[in-house]
Amino acid sequence: MAKDKKEMISDLIGYLEYLKESGISFLPSLKKRKVQALEEIWRELIDCQRCKLHRSRSRIVFGEGNEDAKLMLIGEGPGYDEDLQGRPFVGKAGQLLTRILQSVQIERKEVYITNIVKCRPPGNRTPEPEEIKSCFPFLLKQIQLIQPRVICALGTVSAQTLLQTDTKITSLRGKSFDFSGIKVFPTYHPAFLLRNPDKKREVWEDIQKVAKALREGGE
Ligand code: SF4
């Protein structure tokens, strides 16, 4: 009888452990290949002019973090500080995100952080549908490579884009959704939280659910 998926995964893990014990480990080369593949996607975006956001950007903010992350955090787009530094979530909202993660014992170095659009919209306006459409395929490639177990969608644009819905973030947050087998937990964007500190409790509840989903998955 054909083996089920669980058995096949368990056999594969056993085989990899056997190879490791025998001193044959190709896991590092798999990791290296993943890093290289991410670099290739990044190279596709160098000098990208696929949408008009390229006109006002200083730098493309590709994303950063652990390429084997179990948790991926996806925001809307780079802000002022991110555009200058070329790194995601480095301003005040980023510092708040770091504290939110630490509140459930998750360090930034463990996760992968990126955005729906990789260039800063002028004046931090919301990215337009055409801009999202142009940039989204690159995010999909990042997700396919990293293969996180859980995605935390930060804010309306991220949640609505990933879930292909017009439903408001107020109705989406607090629940989990499926995205090609990955659990998606929408919550408020940290920048919104800075302006609306009364929403802290809801974000706290959401991040607890994210941490629980990671633990349940064998984290
Ligand atoms: S937002 Fe994305 S698609 Fe638009 S120019 Fe920047 S990298 Fe290219």
Boltz pocket constraint, residues with backbone or C-beta under 6 A from the ligand:
constraints:
  - pocket:
      binder: B
      contacts: [[A, 45], [A, 48], [A, 49], [A, 50], [A, 51], [A, 52], [A, 53], [A, 54], [A, 60], [A, 117], [A, 118], [A, 119], [A, 131], [A, 134], [A, 135]]
      max_distance: 6.0
